[in-house]
């Protein structure tokens, strides 16, 4: 389960960064370029992804401690 959290969290972080870049106009070539909505959605995806990465890291510590 920890691996799934880390993989999904990492993908959400990557997706969030791309969406933020498109939303603020740093990444061009899409209908999402310059649309603030995508920057906000990217921020939300990034926060959720970081949360999943944190949970995956926390689960790893508990497994190593034997708890």
N, CA, C, O and CB atoms as a CASP TS submission, in Angstrom:
PFRMAT TS
TARGET T0000
AUTHOR 0000-0000-0000
METHOD Language model
MODEL 1
PARENT N/A
ATOM      1  N   UNK     1       0.826  -1.192   0.000  1.00  0.00           N
ATOM      2  CA  UNK     1       0.000   0.000   0.000  1.00  0.00           C
ATOM      3  C   UNK     1       0.871   1.256   0.000  1.00  0.00           C
ATOM      4  O   UNK     1       0.515   2.265  -0.609  1.00  0.00           O
ATOM      5  CB  UNK     1      -0.940  -0.002   1.210  1.00  0.00           C
ATOM      6  N   UNK     2       2.015   1.187   0.687  1.00  0.00           N
ATOM      7  CA  UNK     2       2.911   2.332   0.754  1.00  0.00           C
ATOM      8  C   UNK     2       3.429   2.699  -0.631  1.00  0.00           C
ATOM      9  O   UNK     2       3.515   3.878  -0.975  1.00  0.00           O
ATOM     10  CB  UNK     2       4.078   2.039   1.695  1.00  0.00           C
ATOM     11  N   UNK     3       3.770   1.699  -1.415  1.00  0.00           N
ATOM     12  CA  UNK     3       4.298   1.951  -2.762  1.00  0.00           C
ATOM     13  C   UNK     3       3.242   2.637  -3.622  1.00  0.00           C
ATOM     14  O   UNK     3       3.562   3.547  -4.387  1.00  0.00           O
ATOM     15  CB  UNK     3       4.758   0.631  -3.428  1.00  0.00           C
ATOM     16  N   UNK     4       1.996   2.211  -3.502  1.00  0.00           N
ATOM     17  CA  UNK     4       0.914   2.825  -4.262  1.00  0.00           C
ATOM     18  C   UNK     4       0.753   4.295  -3.883  1.00  0.00           C
ATOM     19  O   UNK     4       0.578   5.147  -4.755  1.00  0.00           O
ATOM     20  CB  UNK     4      -0.400   2.067  -4.030  1.00  0.00           C
ATOM     21  N   UNK     5       0.811   4.596  -2.587  1.00  0.00           N
ATOM     22  CA  UNK     5       0.710   5.989  -2.140  1.00  0.00           C
ATOM     23  C   UNK     5       1.842   6.834  -2.706  1.00  0.00           C
ATOM     24  O   UNK     5       1.621   7.965  -3.139  1.00  0.00           O
ATOM     25  CB  UNK     5       0.720   6.062  -0.610  1.00  0.00           C
ATOM     26  N   UNK     6       3.036   6.295  -2.702  1.00  0.00           N
ATOM     27  CA  UNK     6       4.192   7.045  -3.194  1.00  0.00           C
ATOM     28  C   UNK     6       4.086   7.271  -4.699  1.00  0.00           C
ATOM     29  O   UNK     6       4.354   8.372  -5.181  1.00  0.00           O
ATOM     30  CB  UNK     6       5.498   6.306  -2.859  1.00  0.00           C
ATOM     31  N   UNK     7       3.698   6.241  -5.441  1.00  0.00           N
ATOM     32  CA  UNK     7       3.588   6.367  -6.898  1.00  0.00           C
ATOM     33  C   UNK     7       2.483   7.357  -7.273  1.00  0.00           C
ATOM     34  O   UNK     7       2.699   8.256  -8.086  1.00  0.00           O
ATOM     35  CB  UNK     7       3.310   4.990  -7.540  1.00  0.00           C
ATOM     36  N   UNK     8       1.305   7.187  -6.679  1.00  0.00           N
ATOM     37  CA  UNK     8       0.189   8.089  -6.991  1.00  0.00           C
ATOM     38  C   UNK     8       0.511   9.502  -6.521  1.00  0.00           C
ATOM     39  O   UNK     8       0.210  10.469  -7.221  1.00  0.00           O
ATOM     40  CB  UNK     8      -1.123   7.591  -6.336  1.00  0.00           C
ATOM     41  N   UNK     9       1.116   9.633  -5.349  1.00  0.00           N
ATOM     42  CA  UNK     9       1.499  10.948  -4.847  1.00  0.00           C
ATOM     43  C   UNK     9       2.509  11.633  -5.754  1.00  0.00           C
ATOM     44  O   UNK     9       2.403  12.831  -6.015  1.00  0.00           O
ATOM     45  CB  UNK     9       2.066  10.827  -3.451  1.00  0.00           C
ATOM     46  N   UNK    10       3.476  10.886  -6.227  1.00  0.00           N
ATOM     47  CA  UNK    10       4.476  11.441  -7.139  1.00  0.00           C
ATOM     48  C   UNK    10       3.858  11.886  -8.460  1.00  0.00           C
ATOM     49  O   UNK    10       4.189  12.950  -8.982  1.00  0.00           O
ATOM     50  CB  UNK    10       5.567  10.419  -7.402  1.00  0.00           C
ATOM     51  N   UNK    11       2.956  11.061  -8.996  1.00  0.00           N
ATOM     52  CA  UNK    11       2.285  11.426 -10.249  1.00  0.00           C
ATOM     53  C   UNK    11       1.402  12.653 -10.071  1.00  0.00           C
ATOM     54  O   UNK    11       1.347  13.511 -10.952  1.00  0.00           O
ATOM     55  CB  UNK    11       1.448  10.256 -10.765  1.00  0.00           C
ATOM     56  N   UNK    12       0.706  12.744  -8.933  1.00  0.00           N
ATOM     57  CA  UNK    12      -0.116  13.919  -8.669  1.00  0.00           C
ATOM     58  C   UNK    12       0.741  15.173  -8.534  1.00  0.00           C
ATOM     59  O   UNK    12       0.358  16.239  -9.017  1.00  0.00           O
ATOM     60  CB  UNK    12      -0.945  13.712  -7.403  1.00  0.00           C
ATOM     61  N   UNK    13       1.891  15.055  -7.886  1.00  0.00           N
ATOM     62  CA  UNK    13       2.791  16.207  -7.761  1.00  0.00           C
ATOM     63  C   UNK    13       3.276  16.667  -9.130  1.00  0.00           C
ATOM     64  O   UNK    13       3.264  17.861  -9.429  1.00  0.00           O
ATOM     65  CB  UNK    13       3.993  15.859  -6.865  1.00  0.00           C
ATOM     66  N   UNK    14       3.695  15.737  -9.946  1.00  0.00           N
ATOM     67  CA  UNK    14       4.167  16.072 -11.287  1.00  0.00           C
ATOM     68  C   UNK    14       3.054  16.713 -12.116  1.00  0.00           C
ATOM     69  O   UNK    14       3.267  17.730 -12.775  1.00  0.00           O
ATOM     70  CB  UNK    14       4.697  14.818 -11.994  1.00  0.00           C
ATOM     71  N   UNK    15       1.878  16.114 -12.077  1.00  0.00           N
ATOM     72  CA  UNK    15       0.731  16.656 -12.805  1.00  0.00           C
ATOM     73  C   UNK    15       0.384  18.047 -12.292  1.00  0.00           C
ATOM     74  O   UNK    15       0.110  18.951 -13.081  1.00  0.00           O
ATOM     75  CB  UNK    15      -0.486  15.721 -12.675  1.00  0.00           C
ATOM     76  N   UNK    16       0.394  18.221 -10.979  1.00  0.00           N
ATOM     77  CA  UNK    16       0.080  19.512 -10.392  1.00  0.00           C
ATOM     78  C   UNK    16       1.038  20.598 -10.828  1.00  0.00           C
ATOM     79  O   UNK    16       0.619  21.718 -11.120  1.00  0.00           O
ATOM     80  CB  UNK    16       0.083  19.411  -8.904  1.00  0.00           C
ATOM     81  N   UNK    17       2.318  20.279 -10.875  1.00  0.00           N
ATOM     82  CA  UNK    17       3.309  21.267 -11.304  1.00  0.00           C
ATOM     83  C   UNK    17       3.084  21.659 -12.766  1.00  0.00           C
ATOM     84  O   UNK    17       3.179  22.834 -13.118  1.00  0.00           O
ATOM     85  CB  UNK    17       4.736  20.716 -11.113  1.00  0.00           C
ATOM     86  N   UNK    18       2.787  20.677 -13.608  1.00  0.00           N
ATOM     87  CA  UNK    18       2.522  20.974 -15.027  1.00  0.00           C
ATOM     88  C   UNK    18       1.272  21.832 -15.155  1.00  0.00           C
ATOM     89  O   UNK    18       1.269  22.805 -15.910  1.00  0.00           O
ATOM     90  CB  UNK    18       2.359  19.666 -15.846  1.00  0.00           C
ATOM     91  N   UNK    19       0.221  21.493 -14.439  1.00  0.00           N
ATOM     92  CA  UNK    19      -1.016  22.267 -14.511  1.00  0.00           C
ATOM     93  C   UNK    19      -0.813  23.687 -14.019  1.00  0.00           C
ATOM     94  O   UNK    19      -1.348  24.630 -14.601  1.00  0.00           O
ATOM     95  CB  UNK    19      -2.111  21.592 -13.701  1.00  0.00           C
ATOM     96  N   UNK    20      -0.048  23.845 -12.960  1.00  0.00           N
ATOM     97  CA  UNK    20       0.251  25.196 -12.467  1.00  0.00           C
ATOM     98  C   UNK    20       0.997  25.971 -13.547  1.00  0.00           C
ATOM     99  O   UNK    20       0.668  27.123 -13.830  1.00  0.00           O
ATOM    100  CB  UNK    20       1.090  25.142 -11.152  1.00  0.00           C
ATOM    101  N   UNK    21       1.999  25.339 -14.149  1.00  0.00           N
ATOM    102  CA  UNK    21       2.758  25.984 -15.221  1.00  0.00           C
ATOM    103  C   UNK    21       1.879  26.397 -16.391  1.00  0.00           C
ATOM    104  O   UNK    21       2.048  27.482 -16.949  1.00  0.00           O
ATOM    105  CB  UNK    21       3.845  25.060 -15.710  1.00  0.00           C
ATOM    106  N   UNK    22       0.950  25.540 -16.759  1.00  0.00           N
ATOM    107  CA  UNK    22       0.045  25.875 -17.853  1.00  0.00           C
ATOM    108  C   UNK    22      -0.929  26.971 -17.431  1.00  0.00           C
ATOM    109  O   UNK    22      -1.218  27.879 -18.210  1.00  0.00           O
ATOM    110  CB  UNK    22      -0.724  24.629 -18.315  1.00  0.00           C
ATOM    111  N   UNK    23      -1.422  26.893 -16.234  1.00  0.00           N
ATOM    112  CA  UNK    23      -2.391  27.868 -15.764  1.00  0.00           C
ATOM    113  C   UNK    23      -1.839  29.279 -15.665  1.00  0.00           C
ATOM    114  O   UNK    23      -2.557  30.248 -15.916  1.00  0.00           O
ATOM    115  CB  UNK    23      -2.909  27.453 -14.439  1.00  0.00           C
ATOM    116  N   UNK    24      -0.569  29.403 -15.303  1.00  0.00           N
ATOM    117  CA  UNK    24       0.037  30.737 -15.195  1.00  0.00           C
ATOM    118  C   UNK    24       0.724  31.158 -16.488  1.00  0.00           C
ATOM    119  O   UNK    24       1.265  32.260 -16.569  1.00  0.00           O
ATOM    120  CB  UNK    24       1.042  30.768 -14.048  1.00  0.00           C
ATOM    121  N   UNK    25       0.708  30.297 -17.497  1.00  0.00           N
ATOM    122  CA  UNK    25       1.233  30.663 -18.803  1.00  0.00           C
ATOM    123  C   UNK    25       2.700  30.346 -19.029  1.00  0.00           C
ATOM    124  O   UNK    25       3.286  30.826 -19.999  1.00  0.00           O
ATOM    125  CB  UNK    25       1.028  32.090 -19.014  1.00  0.00           C
ATOM    126  N   UNK    26       3.308  29.551 -18.159  1.00  0.00           N
ATOM    127  CA  UNK    26       4.721  29.187 -18.344  1.00  0.00           C
ATOM    128  C   UNK    26       4.894  28.043 -19.341  1.00  0.00           C
ATOM    129  O   UNK    26       5.917  27.961 -20.020  1.00  0.00           O
ATOM    130  CB  UNK    26       5.341  28.797 -17.006  1.00  0.00           C
ATOM    131  N   UNK    27       3.903  27.164 -19.430  1.00  0.00           N
ATOM    132  CA  UNK    27       3.931  26.038 -20.364  1.00  0.00           C
ATOM    133  C   UNK    27       2.874  26.316 -21.428  1.00  0.00           C
ATOM    134  O   UNK    27       1.695  26.482 -21.115  1.00  0.00           O
ATOM    135  CB  UNK    27       3.669  24.656 -19.630  1.00  0.00           C
ATOM    136  N   UNK    28       3.304  26.366 -22.688  1.00  0.00           N
ATOM    137  CA  UNK    28       2.406  26.731 -23.783  1.00  0.00           C
ATOM    138  C   UNK    28       1.999  25.501 -24.591  1.00  0.00           C
ATOM    139  O   UNK    28       2.562  24.417 -24.434  1.00  0.00           O
ATOM    140  CB  UNK    28       3.075  27.767 -24.698  1.00  0.00           C
ATOM    141  N   UNK    29       1.004  25.697 -25.460  1.00  0.00           N
ATOM    142  CA  UNK    29       0.620  24.660 -26.402  1.00  0.00           C
ATOM    143  C   UNK    29      -0.599  23.868 -26.006  1.00  0.00           C
ATOM    144  O   UNK    29      -0.783  22.752 -26.492  1.00  0.00           O
ATOM    145  CB  UNK    29       1.735  23.740 -26.593  1.00  0.00           C
ATOM    146  N   UNK    30      -1.439  24.399 -25.142  1.00  0.00           N
ATOM    147  CA  UNK    30      -2.614  23.676 -24.702  1.00  0.00           C
ATOM    148  C   UNK    30      -3.765  24.648 -24.475  1.00  0.00           C
ATOM    149  O   UNK    30      -3.553  25.848 -24.301  1.00  0.00           O
ATOM    150  CB  UNK    30      -2.314  22.880 -23.424  1.00  0.00           C
ATOM    151  N   UNK    31      -4.974  24.120 -24.480  1.00  0.00           N
ATOM    152  CA  UNK    31      -6.130  24.949 -24.157  1.00  0.00           C
ATOM    153  C   UNK    31      -6.075  25.422 -22.707  1.00  0.00           C
ATOM    154  O   UNK    31      -6.781  26.360 -22.336  1.00  0.00           O
ATOM    155  CB  UNK    31      -7.427  24.178 -24.412  1.00  0.00           C
ATOM    156  N   UNK    32      -5.249  24.784 -21.890  1.00  0.00           N
ATOM    157  CA  UNK    32      -5.135  25.129 -20.472  1.00  0.00           C
ATOM    158  C   UNK    32      -4.205  26.317 -20.241  1.00  0.00           C
ATOM    159  O   UNK    32      -4.193  26.880 -19.146  1.00  0.00           O
ATOM    160  CB  UNK    32      -4.638  23.930 -19.683  1.00  0.00           C
ATOM    161  N   UNK    33      -3.434  26.706 -21.240  1.00  0.00           N
ATOM    162  CA  UNK    33      -2.463  27.787 -21.099  1.00  0.00           C
ATOM    163  C   UNK    33      -3.164  29.097 -20.765  1.00  0.00           C
ATOM    164  O   UNK    33      -4.064  29.539 -21.479  1.00  0.00           O
ATOM    165  CB  UNK    33      -1.637  27.938 -22.382  1.00  0.00           C
ATOM    166  N   UNK    34      -2.737  29.702 -19.678  1.00  0.00           N
ATOM    167  CA  UNK    34      -3.262  30.999 -19.267  1.00  0.00           C
ATOM    168  C   UNK    34      -4.597  30.958 -18.551  1.00  0.00           C
ATOM    169  O   UNK    34      -5.147  32.013 -18.235  1.00  0.00           O
ATOM    170  CB  UNK    34      -3.390  31.860 -20.442  1.00  0.00           C
ATOM    171  N   UNK    35      -5.143  29.772 -18.282  1.00  0.00           N
ATOM    172  CA  UNK    35      -6.423  29.639 -17.588  1.00  0.00           C
ATOM    173  C   UNK    35      -6.163  29.430 -16.098  1.00  0.00           C
ATOM    174  O   UNK    35      -5.621  28.405 -15.685  1.00  0.00           O
ATOM    175  CB  UNK    35      -7.259  28.459 -18.176  1.00  0.00           C
ATOM    176  N   UNK    36      -6.555  30.411 -15.307  1.00  0.00           N
ATOM    177  CA  UNK    36      -6.299  30.381 -13.860  1.00  0.00           C
ATOM    178  C   UNK    36      -6.877  29.138 -13.204  1.00  0.00           C
ATOM    179  O   UNK    36      -6.322  28.634 -12.228  1.00  0.00           O
ATOM    180  CB  UNK    36      -6.879  31.620 -13.197  1.00  0.00           C
ATOM    181  N   UNK    37      -7.976  28.649 -13.730  1.00  0.00           N
ATOM    182  CA  UNK    37      -8.619  27.452 -13.182  1.00  0.00           C
ATOM    183  C   UNK    37      -7.627  26.295 -13.089  1.00  0.00           C
ATOM    184  O   UNK    37      -7.641  25.544 -12.113  1.00  0.00           O
ATOM    185  CB  UNK    37      -9.825  27.046 -14.047  1.00  0.00           C
ATOM    186  N   UNK    38      -6.769  26.147 -14.095  1.00  0.00           N
ATOM    187  CA  UNK    38      -5.819  25.036 -14.100  1.00  0.00           C
ATOM    188  C   UNK    38      -4.706  25.244 -13.092  1.00  0.00           C
ATOM    189  O   UNK    38      -4.182  24.277 -12.538  1.00  0.00           O
ATOM    190  CB  UNK    38      -5.230  24.853 -15.483  1.00  0.00           C
ATOM    191  N   UNK    39      -4.340  26.483 -12.850  1.00  0.00           N
ATOM    192  CA  UNK    39      -3.344  26.755 -11.816  1.00  0.00           C
ATOM    193  C   UNK    39      -3.898  26.370 -10.443  1.00  0.00           C
ATOM    194  O   UNK    39      -3.181  25.804  -9.619  1.00  0.00           O
ATOM    195  CB  UNK    39      -2.928  28.247 -11.837  1.00  0.00           C
ATOM    196  N   UNK    40      -5.155  26.675 -10.202  1.00  0.00           N
ATOM    197  CA  UNK    40      -5.783  26.322  -8.928  1.00  0.00           C
ATOM    198  C   UNK    40      -5.935  24.816  -8.774  1.00  0.00           C
ATOM    199  O   UNK    40      -5.652  24.261  -7.713  1.00  0.00           O
ATOM    200  CB  UNK    40      -7.146  26.993  -8.807  1.00  0.00           C
ATOM    201  N   UNK    41      -6.381  24.160  -9.836  1.00  0.00           N
ATOM    202  CA  UNK    41      -6.502  22.700  -9.797  1.00  0.00           C
ATOM    203  C   UNK    41      -5.128  22.042  -9.635  1.00  0.00           C
ATOM    204  O   UNK    41      -4.992  21.034  -8.942  1.00  0.00           O
ATOM    205  CB  UNK    41      -7.191  22.183 -11.079  1.00  0.00           C
ATOM    206  N   UNK    42      -4.125  22.617 -10.272  1.00  0.00           N
ATOM    207  CA  UNK    42      -2.763  22.101 -10.124  1.00  0.00           C
ATOM    208  C   UNK    42      -2.270  22.243  -8.700  1.00  0.00           C
ATOM    209  O   UNK    42      -1.611  21.345  -8.176  1.00  0.00           O
ATOM    210  CB  UNK    42      -1.815  22.818 -11.071  1.00  0.00           C
ATOM    211  N   UNK    43      -2.584  23.368  -8.067  1.00  0.00           N
ATOM    212  CA  UNK    43      -2.209  23.552  -6.667  1.00  0.00           C
ATOM    213  C   UNK    43      -2.867  22.520  -5.771  1.00  0.00           C
ATOM    214  O   UNK    43      -2.237  21.985  -4.858  1.00  0.00           O
ATOM    215  CB  UNK    43      -2.578  24.945  -6.202  1.00  0.00           C
ATOM    216  N   UNK    44      -4.139  22.244  -6.035  1.00  0.00           N
ATOM    217  CA  UNK    44      -4.847  21.224  -5.252  1.00  0.00           C
ATOM    218  C   UNK    44      -4.234  19.839  -5.478  1.00  0.00           C
ATOM    219  O   UNK    44      -4.045  19.081  -4.526  1.00  0.00           O
ATOM    220  CB  UNK    44      -6.347  21.208  -5.622  1.00  0.00           C
ATOM    221  N   UNK    45      -3.927  19.511  -6.726  1.00  0.00           N
ATOM    222  CA  UNK    45      -3.308  18.216  -7.030  1.00  0.00           C
ATOM    223  C   UNK    45      -1.947  18.093  -6.360  1.00  0.00           C
ATOM    224  O   UNK    45      -1.585  17.025  -5.865  1.00  0.00           O
ATOM    225  CB  UNK    45      -3.165  18.030  -8.548  1.00  0.00           C
ATOM    226  N   UNK    46      -1.195  19.187  -6.345  1.00  0.00           N
ATOM    227  CA  UNK    46       0.121  19.180  -5.711  1.00  0.00           C
ATOM    228  C   UNK    46      -0.006  18.959  -4.209  1.00  0.00           C
ATOM    229  O   UNK    46       0.771  18.196  -3.635  1.00  0.00           O
ATOM    230  CB  UNK    46       0.861  20.495  -5.993  1.00  0.00           C
ATOM    231  N   UNK    47      -0.956  19.602  -3.572  1.00  0.00           N
ATOM    232  CA  UNK    47      -1.151  19.437  -2.125  1.00  0.00           C
ATOM    233  C   UNK    47      -1.566  18.004  -1.788  1.00  0.00           C
ATOM    234  O   UNK    47      -1.053  17.415  -0.837  1.00  0.00           O
ATOM    235  CB  UNK    47      -2.214  20.431  -1.608  1.00  0.00           C
ATOM    236  N   UNK    48      -2.487  17.448  -2.563  1.00  0.00           N
ATOM    237  CA  UNK    48      -2.910  16.062  -2.326  1.00  0.00           C
ATOM    238  C   UNK    48      -1.742  15.105  -2.563  1.00  0.00           C
ATOM    239  O   UNK    48      -1.541  14.163  -1.797  1.00  0.00           O
ATOM    240  CB  UNK    48      -4.106  15.690  -3.241  1.00  0.00           C
ATOM    241  N   UNK    49      -0.980  15.347  -3.619  1.00  0.00           N
ATOM    242  CA  UNK    49       0.183  14.499  -3.906  1.00  0.00           C
ATOM    243  C   UNK    49       1.216  14.542  -2.798  1.00  0.00           C
ATOM    244  O   UNK    49       1.758  13.507  -2.410  1.00  0.00           O
ATOM    245  CB  UNK    49       0.825  14.919  -5.208  1.00  0.00           C
ATOM    246  N   UNK    50       1.493  15.733  -2.285  1.00  0.00           N
ATOM    247  CA  UNK    50       2.439  15.848  -1.173  1.00  0.00           C
ATOM    248  C   UNK    50       1.916  15.136   0.072  1.00  0.00           C
ATOM    249  O   UNK    50       2.685  14.536   0.824  1.00  0.00           O
ATOM    250  CB  UNK    50       2.714  17.324  -0.856  1.00  0.00           C
ATOM    251  N   UNK    51       0.605  15.207   0.281  1.00  0.00           N
ATOM    252  CA  UNK    51       0.005  14.487   1.404  1.00  0.00           C
ATOM    253  C   UNK    51       0.179  12.983   1.276  1.00  0.00           C
ATOM    254  O   UNK    51       0.508  12.305   2.249  1.00  0.00           O
ATOM    255  CB  UNK    51      -1.468  14.822   1.514  1.00  0.00           C
ATOM    256  N   UNK    52      -0.042  12.462   0.074  1.00  0.00           N
ATOM    257  CA  UNK    52       0.141  11.029  -0.141  1.00  0.00           C
ATOM    258  C   UNK    52       1.601  10.617   0.023  1.00  0.00           C
ATOM    259  O   UNK    52       1.891   9.559   0.583  1.00  0.00           O
ATOM    260  CB  UNK    52      -0.354  10.640  -1.528  1.00  0.00           C
ATOM    261  N   UNK    53       2.516  11.447  -0.461  1.00  0.00           N
ATOM    262  CA  UNK    53       3.939  11.153  -0.272  1.00  0.00           C
ATOM    263  C   UNK    53       4.292  11.150   1.210  1.00  0.00           C
ATOM    264  O   UNK    53       5.071  10.313   1.665  1.00  0.00           O
ATOM    265  CB  UNK    53       4.810  12.179  -1.023  1.00  0.00           C
ATOM    266  N   UNK    54       3.725  12.076   1.952  1.00  0.00           N
ATOM    267  CA  UNK    54       3.967  12.142   3.390  1.00  0.00           C
ATOM    268  C   UNK    54       3.430  10.893   4.089  1.00  0.00           C
ATOM    269  O   UNK    54       4.089  10.330   4.963  1.00  0.00           O
ATOM    270  CB  UNK    54       3.321  13.404   3.983  1.00  0.00           C
ATOM    271  N   UNK    55       2.228  10.465   3.698  1.00  0.00           N
ATOM    272  CA  UNK    55       1.665   9.243   4.286  1.00  0.00           C
ATOM    273  C   UNK    55       2.519   8.027   3.951  1.00  0.00           C
ATOM    274  O   UNK    55       2.737   7.162   4.800  1.00  0.00           O
ATOM    275  CB  UNK    55       0.229   9.023   3.793  1.00  0.00           C
ATOM    276  N   UNK    56       2.999   7.962   2.719  1.00  0.00           N
ATOM    277  CA  UNK    56       3.866   6.853   2.325  1.00  0.00           C
ATOM    278  C   UNK    56       5.157   6.846   3.114  1.00  0.00           C
ATOM    279  O   UNK    56       5.654   5.786   3.494  1.00  0.00           O
ATOM    280  CB  UNK    56       4.171   6.922   0.845  1.00  0.00           C
ATOM    281  N   UNK    57       5.696   8.014   3.359  1.00  0.00           N
ATOM    282  CA  UNK    57       6.926   8.123   4.144  1.00  0.00           C
ATOM    283  C   UNK    57       6.660   7.763   5.597  1.00  0.00           C
ATOM    284  O   UNK    57       7.474   7.087   6.226  1.00  0.00           O
ATOM    285  CB  UNK    57       7.512   9.542   4.045  1.00  0.00           C
ATOM    286  N   UNK    58       5.531   8.207   6.138  1.00  0.00           N
ATOM    287  CA  UNK    58       5.164   7.901   7.513  1.00  0.00           C
ATOM    288  C   UNK    58       4.960   6.399   7.700  1.00  0.00           C
ATOM    289  O   UNK    58       5.385   5.835   8.709  1.00  0.00           O
ATOM    290  CB  UNK    58       3.898   8.662   7.907  1.00  0.00           C
ATOM    291  N   UNK    59       4.308   5.746   6.728  1.00  0.00           N
ATOM    292  CA  UNK    59       4.083   4.302   6.797  1.00  0.00           C
ATOM    293  C   UNK    59       5.410   3.553   6.802  1.00  0.00           C
ATOM    294  O   UNK    59       5.556   2.529   7.469  1.00  0.00           O
ATOM    295  CB  UNK    59       3.212   3.833   5.618  1.00  0.00           C
ATOM    296  N   UNK    60       6.371   4.076   6.053  1.00  0.00           N
ATOM    297  CA  UNK    60       7.676   3.441   5.986  1.00  0.00           C
ATOM    298  C   UNK    60       8.378   3.497   7.331  1.00  0.00           C
ATOM    299  O   UNK    60       8.994   2.514   7.742  1.00  0.00           O
ATOM    300  CB  UNK    60       8.534   4.100   4.918  1.00  0.00           C
ATOM    301  N   UNK    61       8.301   4.620   8.023  1.00  0.00           N
ATOM    302  CA  UNK    61       8.922   4.757   9.341  1.00  0.00           C
ATOM    303  C   UNK    61       8.293   3.787  10.335  1.00  0.00           C
ATOM    304  O   UNK    61       9.007   3.145  11.106  1.00  0.00           O
ATOM    305  CB  UNK    61       8.790   6.202   9.854  1.00  0.00           C
ATOM    306  N   UNK    62       6.960   3.671  10.328  1.00  0.00           N
ATOM    307  CA  UNK    62       6.291   2.758  11.246  1.00  0.00           C
ATOM    308  C   UNK    62       6.669   1.319  10.979  1.00  0.00           C
ATOM    309  O   UNK    62       6.833   0.539  11.918  1.00  0.00           O
ATOM    310  CB  UNK    62       4.794   2.920  11.149  1.00  0.00           C
ATOM    311  N   UNK    63       6.810   0.951   9.719  1.00  0.00           N
ATOM    312  CA  UNK    63       7.195  -0.416   9.379  1.00  0.00           C
ATOM    313  C   UNK    63       8.609  -0.710   9.854  1.00  0.00           C
ATOM    314  O   UNK    63       8.885  -1.817  10.315  1.00  0.00           O
ATOM    315  CB  UNK    63       7.086  -0.646   7.868  1.00  0.00           C
ATOM    316  N   UNK    64       9.515   0.272   9.749  1.00  0.00           N
ATOM    317  CA  UNK    64      10.895   0.067  10.189  1.00  0.00           C
ATOM    318  C   UNK    64      10.997   0.001  11.704  1.00  0.00           C
ATOM    319  O   UNK    64      11.851  -0.706  12.238  1.00  0.00           O
ATOM    320  CB  UNK    64      11.788   1.177   9.659  1.00  0.00           C
ATOM    321  N   UNK    65      10.134   0.732  12.402  1.00  0.00           N
ATOM    322  CA  UNK    65      10.150   0.757  13.864  1.00  0.00           C
ATOM    323  C   UNK    65       9.452  -0.446  14.467  1.00  0.00           C
ATOM    324  O   UNK    65       9.566  -0.698  15.666  1.00  0.00           O
ATOM    325  CB  UNK    65       9.503   2.023  14.370  1.00  0.00           C
ATOM    326  N   UNK    66       8.734  -1.186  13.646  1.00  0.00           N
ATOM    327  CA  UNK    66       8.011  -2.340  14.135  1.00  0.00           C
ATOM    328  C   UNK    66       6.657  -2.002  14.706  1.00  0.00           C
ATOM    329  O   UNK    66       6.014  -2.846  15.331  1.00  0.00           O
ATOM    330  CB  UNK    66       8.813  -3.034  15.156  1.00  0.00           C
ATOM    331  N   UNK    67       6.215  -0.769  14.497  1.00  0.00           N
ATOM    332  CA  UNK    67       4.903  -0.361  15.033  1.00  0.00           C
ATOM    333  C   UNK    67       3.811  -0.614  14.039  1.00  0.00           C
ATOM    334  O   UNK    67       2.646  -0.333  14.318  1.00  0.00           O
ATOM    335  CB  UNK    67       4.906   1.108  15.423  1.00  0.00           C
TER
END
